[in-house]
């Protein structure tokens, strides 16, 4: 049960981190189709947040916020990079990098919390699949 809770909390925090990243770069997106894609992925990540919150409620637990230091660093890095180049190509590149980092962390959690429930493994797999689909769609804008 402990591994399940920890894995679900990490999925919850990871999805929230992704939402924050997409929301941070969204105002810089210029192409309307690109903006629509970003909005769609915010919604899909919100669905993961809701699902993890629902599963955690079964254990009388709440979600987990992303690490504040990681959030701050992501925000500063985004601002600095977009100050230099705010093209759709640059925005897509940053999202791809975020997807790569997120997927790497999720893989680590998958191994670390090996005794987690099937539901939590399904959830982490869904989040990794979502990150990979987002990454794939961002390739169009490079």
C-alpha positions in Angstrom: 0.0 0.0 0.0 2.8 2.4 0.8 4.4 2.0 -2.7 0.9 2.6 -4.3 0.5 5.8 -2.4 4.0 7.1 -3.2 3.6 6.2 -6.9 0.2 7.9 -7.2 1.5 11.0 -5.4 4.5 11.2 -7.9 2.1 10.8 -10.8 -0.1 13.5 -9.4 2.9 15.9 -8.9 4.3 15.0 -12.4 1.0 15.7 -14.1 0.8 19.0 -12.2 4.3 19.9 -13.2 3.5 19.2 -16.9 0.4 21.4 -16.7 2.5 24.2 -15.2 5.0 24.0 -17.9 2.4 24.0 -20.7 0.6 26.9 -19.2 3.9 28.8 -18.8 4.7 28.5 -22.5 1.2 28.7 -23.9 1.1 32.5 -24.2 4.2 32.3 -26.4 2.7 29.9 -28.9 1.8 31.7 -32.1 0.2 29.1 -34.4 -3.5 28.5 -33.6 -3.3 24.7 -34.1 -0.3 24.6 -31.8 -2.3 26.5 -29.2 -5.2 24.1 -29.6 -2.8 21.1 -29.1 -1.3 22.7 -26.0 -4.8 23.3 -24.6 -5.8 19.7 -25.3 -2.7 18.4 -23.4 -3.5 20.6 -20.4 -6.9 18.9 -20.3 -5.4 15.4 -20.6 -3.0 16.1 -17.8 -5.8 17.5 -15.7 -7.6 14.2 -16.2 -4.5 12.3 -14.9 -4.5 14.7 -11.8 -8.2 13.9 -11.2 -7.6 10.2 -11.6 -4.7 10.1 -9.2 -6.6 12.2 -6.7 -9.5 9.8 -7.0 -7.3 6.8 -6.4 -5.5 8.5 -3.5 -8.9 9.2 -1.9 -9.3 5.5 -1.5 -6.4 5.6 0.9 -7.7 8.9 2.6 -4.7 10.7 1.0 -4.5 13.9 -1.1 -2.3 14.7 -4.1 1.2 16.1 -4.1 2.4 19.4 -5.4 5.5 19.5 -7.5 8.7 20.4 -5.8 8.7 24.2 -5.3 12.4 24.4 -6.2 11.9 22.4 -9.4 8.9 24.7 -10.3 11.0 27.8 -9.6 13.9 26.5 -11.7 11.5 25.5 -14.6 9.9 29.0 -14.5 13.3 30.8 -14.5 14.7 28.6 -17.3 11.5 29.1 -19.4 11.6 32.9 -19.0 15.3 33.1 -19.9 15.0 30.8 -22.9 11.8 32.5 -24.2 13.4 35.9 -23.8 16.0 34.8 -26.4 13.7 32.9 -28.7 10.0 32.8 -28.3 9.2 31.0 -31.6 6.9 28.0 -31.8 10.0 25.9 -32.5 11.6 27.0 -29.2 8.3 26.4 -27.2 8.0 22.9 -28.8 11.7 22.2 -27.9 11.1 23.1 -24.3 8.0 20.9 -24.1 9.9 18.0 -25.6 12.7 18.4 -23.0 10.1 18.5 -20.2 8.5 15.3 -21.6 11.9 13.6 -21.6 12.6 14.6 -18.0 9.2 13.6 -16.9 9.3 10.2 -18.5 12.7 9.5 -17.0 11.5 10.3 -13.5 8.3 8.2 -14.0 10.5 5.3 -15.1 12.5 5.7 -11.9 9.3 5.7 -9.8 8.0 2.6 -11.7 11.1 0.7 -10.6 11.3 2.2 -7.1 7.7 1.5 -6.2 7.6 -2.1 -7.6 5.1 -3.3 -5.0 2.4 -0.7 -6.1 -1.1 -1.7 -7.1 -2.1 -2.5 -10.6 -4.2 0.7 -10.8 -1.1 2.8 -9.9 1.0 1.0 -12.6 -1.8 1.7 -15.1 -1.8 5.3 -14.1 1.9 5.8 -14.4 1.8 4.0 -17.8 -1.0 6.3 -19.0 1.0 9.3 -17.9 4.2 8.1 -19.7 2.1 7.4 -22.8 0.6 10.9 -22.6 4.1 12.4 -22.4 5.3 10.4 -25.4 2.3 11.4 -27.5 2.8 15.1 -26.5 6.5 14.7 -27.4 5.6 13.2 -30.8 3.1 16.0 -31.6 5.7 18.6 -30.7 8.1 17.2 -33.3 5.9 18.9 -35.9 6.9 22.4 -34.7 10.6 21.8 -34.6 
